[in-house]
Amino acid sequence: MTENDRWFDFQDFYTFVAKLGFKNLVEVGVYKGDSLLFLAGQLEAYSPGYTLHAVDLWDQSFGVMDY
């Protein structure tokens, strides 16, 4: 298990959402982007023509600069 694996363990749920066929989706709280990238891959496979928006502060998380 990598460090990033601890931040995203909802693969089954994100696959379920991708299969619903929504064309506009928003992920709030992107952090390192693991779940966003996974969702984008699932949407490509199950719901082409989607629009995916990412919303996050991207300034500080847990009191530590991430960049």
QUIHUWO-V689555 format. One record per residue. N is the residue number from 1. PHI is phi in radians with two decimals (* if undefined). PSI is psi in degrees with one decimal (none if undefined). D_CENTER is the distance of its C-alpha to the mean C-alpha in whole Angstrom. Layout:
N:PHI:PSI:D_CENTER / N:PHI:PSI:D_CENTER
This chain:
1:*:128.3:18 / 2:-1.55:170.4:17 / 3:-0.99:-42.5:16 / 4:-1.22:-26.3:12 / 5:-1.03:-28.8:13 / 6:-1.23:-18.4:14 / 7:-1.60:-15.0:11 / 8:-2.51:110.8:9 / 9:-2.41:38.4:11 / 10:-2.04:35.6:10 / 11:-1.01:-42.0:10 / 12:-1.10:-43.0:13 / 13:-1.15:-43.7:11 / 14:-1.15:-34.6:8 / 15:-1.15:-42.9:11 / 16:-1.01:-47.2:13 / 17:-1.08:-43.1:11 / 18:-1.07:-36.3:11 / 19:-1.29:-13.3:15 / 20:-1.24:-20.3:16 / 21:1.52:13.8:16 / 22:-1.09:145.3:15 / 23:-1.80:-16.2:15 / 24:-2.25:119.2:13 / 25:-2.30:152.7:10 / 26:-2.30:130.6:9 / 27:-1.89:121.9:6 / 28:-1.79:124.6:9 / 29:1.56:70.5:9 / 30:-1.47:-32.7:6 / 31:0.90:-106.4:9 / 32:-1.66:-4.1:9 / 33:1.56:3.3:6 / 34:-1.04:-47.9:6 / 35:-1.21:-35.7:3 / 36:-1.10:-44.6:2 / 37:-1.15:-39.6:5 / 38:-1.10:-46.4:6 / 39:-1.07:-42.4:5 / 40:-1.04:-41.7:7 / 41:-1.11:-41.2:10 / 42:-1.18:-39.1:10 / 43:-1.13:-38.9:11 / 44:-1.03:-39.3:13 / 45:-1.34:-38.8:15 / 46:-1.95:-16.9:15 / 47:-2.60:62.0:15 / 48:-1.02:152.3:16 / 49:1.53:18.3:17 / 50:-1.43:162.9:14 / 51:-2.14:126.4:13 / 52:-2.13:122.7:9 / 53:-1.88:142.8:9 / 54:-2.03:129.1:8 / 55:-2.18:126.1:10 / 56:-2.84:161.0:11 / 57:-1.30:-34.8:15 / 58:0.85:26.1:14 / 59:-1.90:-50.5:18 / 60:-2.58:141.9:18 / 61:-2.32:130.7:17 / 62:0.97:32.0:19 / 63:1.31:8.2:22 / 64:-2.16:136.2:21 / 65:-1.22:130.3:20 / 66:-1.67:2.7:17 / 67:-2.42:none:19
